[in-house]
Amino acid sequence: MVTSLKEFINSPVSPFSGSSTTKTLMEKAIEERYGKAELKNLDCYHTMRTFSNWARLGWKVRKGEKAFKSIVVREIKDKDGDVIKKITHPCFLFYYRQVEKVESNNSHA
């Protein structure tokens, strides 16, 4: 069950660093999977998150959903703050259409 897009937009900001590479990769992937019209809902700060980030917000990835693969570039700096090395590693993201609210189980009777 997908709730309103407004609920996601009003949620805390994700750790997305504003990478144009990630945004471009996600735009292409969202368009391929959901169609061009869905691009209006892509907001890398709110509607695209890692598995653990969704979980911290009380959401779970629906069974069978496949992650979107992106990359993260981490900079290694020297003591003066100059970048001496860049390391890339994969990052797996899920779109708001792939998650559902975790139901709280308050029946401990």
C-alpha positions, 0 to 999 in steps of 0.5 A: 500500500502506497500512501500519499506522496506528501507523507514522503516529502514531509519525512526527514531528509535522507543522507543523499549528498546531492550527487548529480551522478546518482540523480541521473542514474536514478532518473534513468532507472525510474523511467525504465521501471515506472515510465517517464511520468513518474519522474515528477515524483523522484526526489532523491532527498525523500522518495529514494532511500536505502533499506536501513534508512526506510526501516529507521523511518518505520517503513519496510521494503515489500517482498520481491522488490529489487533495489536500484543500484547506484554508487557512492564516492568517498573521498580520502583526505590528508591532514590538510583536507586535500583529497588524496584518493576517491573510493567508489562503492555500490549503494542500493536504493529503494523508491517510495513505491516499493515500501509499505508502512510497518504495522505496529503490533500492540496486542500483547494481551 
